[in-house]
Structure formats: structure tokens, C-alpha cells
Amino acid sequence: MSQLIVFLALAFSIVIAIFAVSNTVPVEVSFLTFHSPPVAASVLVLISVALGAAAMVLLGISREISLRWSHRGTSQQLKAANARIAELEAAQPTAAALPGAPAATSVPVKSEGDQEPVPRTS
């Protein structure tokens, strides 16, 4: 799976590089009150791609950190639950240790091959 992601990223970066090299005409960028002097379109494309990649890396890192904290919390809950189970099992008396407790009895189990005799009617 990771090889596929690396391959797709490489293919995408090659397409972006070809696009950037093909578009070298200077353009002016205006955004709200911001105005830039004419800059080559390839520079703008490469800056946009770099900012997008940086944003994805930061989002990926923040997601990984949140998953680690979630895993840590779940791990602590599991440890607490296992400790409680061990505590309850240790506190539970066994049937043999209780005075007056009925002894375990076995009940015969009928298998599928066993059949009860069918009464004959005359």
C-alpha cells in the first residue's frame, strides 16, 4: 500500500513539474487587497504545491498525534479493566472452599445418535 502511495506521489509531482515548466509566462496575482508584481506561473504553481504538501504533512502529523493519545487512553482503560478483573477473580471464593456448598454434579448429555425407546402401542 505504501508503495502505491509513493508511486502516486511521484507521478503527481512529475505532472506538476511538467505543467510548471510549460507555463513560464509572467502573471500578476491579486487576492483581496494583496497585489504582486508579475511572477512566472511556474513559480506560483511550485509554491502552491509546496504549501499544499506542507499542509498535508502537518495534518498527517497532527492526526498521528491524536491517534497516539487516543491509543494511550484506550490502553490505560484496558489495563484498569484487567486489574479489576484480576481483583474480582481473586476475591471470588471457589465452590470447594465454601462450607455447605453443593458439590458439582454432572448431568448426562444426550448426543444426537442417542434415541429414547419409542413405546409400542398394540
N, C-alpha and C positions, 0 to 999 in steps of 0.2 A: 504494500500500500504506500509506504513512504517513497519507494522508487517511482511510483506513478506520480506522486505529488512533485517530486524533484523534476521529473521529465516534463510535466505540465508547466512548472515554473520556468524551466529553461526554454521551452517552446514559446511561452508568453513573452519572455524577455527578448528573445530573438525577433519576434514580431514587432515589439515596441522599438527595438534598436533600428530595424529596417524602416519603420514609419518615421522615426526621428531623423534619420539620415536623409530620407526622401523629402522632408519638409524643412527646408533651410531658409525660407522666406521670412524676413523680419515682420513681426506683428506687434501691435500695441495692445496691452492688456488694461482693461478698465473694470473695476469692481467697486461698486458703490462710489465712494469718494477717492478711491485709490486709482491712480493712473501711472503706468510705467512707460519708460521710453521704449522704442521698438526693440524687441528681442527676438532672436531666431526661434521659430516654432519648435524646433528640435530641443532647444534648451528648456522650453516650457513643458514639453512632453516628458523629458527626462526628470525634471524637478517634480512634476506631478506623480510620476511613477515612484520616485524615491520617497516622497511624502506618504503615498499610499502604502508602500511596503513597510515604512517605519510605523505607520498606524497599525497595520496588521500584526507586526511583531509585538508592539505594545499591548494590543488587545489579546494576543495569544498568551503573552506572559501574565497579564492580569487574570485571564481565565484559568491558567495553570495554578496560579497562587490561590485563587478562590477554591479550586478543586482540592488543593492540598489542605486548606483549612477545613473544608467540609469532610475530607477523609480523616483528618486528625480528630474532629469531633465525633465522627462515627466510630472510630477506633476506640476512643475513650468510653463511649457508651457501651461498646461491646465488652471491654474489659470490666466495666462496672457490673454488667449483666452476668458475665461469667463468674465474677466474685460472689454475687448474690446467689447464683445457682449453687455454687460450692458451699456457701454458708447454709443454705436451706437443706442441701443433701446431708451435710454433717449434722444438722440439728434434728433431722428426721430419724426417729428410732426405728430399728429394724423389727420385723414381726417376731423374730425369735427372742428378742430382748424384752418384749412386753409380757408381764405375767398375766396369765388368764387369756391370752390372745389365742384364738383358734389356730390350729396348725394348718398349714396349707394342704388342701386336699386336691387330688387330681380327679378330673371329670373325664370319663371316657368320651372320645370324639369319634363320631361315625364318619367313615370315609364314603366316597361315592359308590364304591363297589359293594359296601355292606348294605344288605336289604333285610328288612324285617319280614318274618314269615307272614304270609297272607293267610288269614283264616279261611277255611273252606266252608262253604255253605252247602248243605245237602238238600 
